[in-house]
Amino acid sequence: MGIIFNDSQDAQVESLMKNTHLGTTWAMRYLRIKYAFWSLIITSTGVVVTAVTDYAIYKASGHAGIIGWILG
């Protein structure tokens, strides 16, 4: 690294510093998409499990579903 004049290594470092943020923004976009995808999957799974449990309680016990079973 030259103190007064730039050499080839200085140019490479400057180029890397200019483009470093691009990788970070793509990583954040990927993480947001991944978060949205897994949130959708987990929420959908919870809804399906609740519906199946409600139906099973309705069929097996004669109560009006989860709320009726909890309240007695």
Protein Blocks (a to p, Z undefined) as FASTA:
>chain_A
ZZkbccfklmmmmmmmmmmmmmmmmmmmmmmmmmmmmmmmmmmmmmmmmmmmmmmmmmmn
opabjklmmnZZ
